[in-house]
Amino acid sequence: MTESPANEANAKSAADIDIARKIWLAGVGAYDRIFAETQGAVEKLASSASETFDELVAKGEEVEDKVRKSLAKSPQVEKVTHAVEAATSKVTHFTDEQRAALEARLEKVRETVSGAIAPWNLPAIGHALEKLTAQVEALTQEVAALKAAPAPAPAKTATTKAATADVDA
């Protein structure tokens, strides 16, 4: 007996689904295993973290003491200390000189600016400027009014009257 094509397709589809399910379950199992192992490592680290920190602090103190003792025995430490102090003194002195020079320059600028502005009465200049602005505006309006007004008719003079009388006669 041979199976029908439909049954073969259904069997193959079921096998594919079963394989996919097993792959999924293997992934979930791997996740659970990693989680459990990691959780154990985290708990182990958490319980020993303070002990590890204390051990590292103690080792650091030992190393610091050794370095201090070694430096204290070295004759060059005193030379280096003096050289650093001298360099620091020079830098401080230079900085103070530069600060003083800058302050002197700023004071000269202040004196120059205040001396240049002092003879001017700025409020009076502002008031005069406002008056001039008002006069310019008034003159501008007068000019505009004159341009808008119709030109007056020429006035008849005596010679113009005589000429028109001759023409009428």
Secondary structure as GFF3:
##gff-version 3
##sequence-region A 1 169
A	DSSP	alpha_helix	5	73	.	.	.	ID=ss1
A	DSSP	alpha_helix	76	117	.	.	.	ID=ss2
A	DSSP	alpha_helix	122	148	.	.	.	ID=ss3
A	DSSP	alpha_helix	158	168	.	.	.	ID=ss4
###
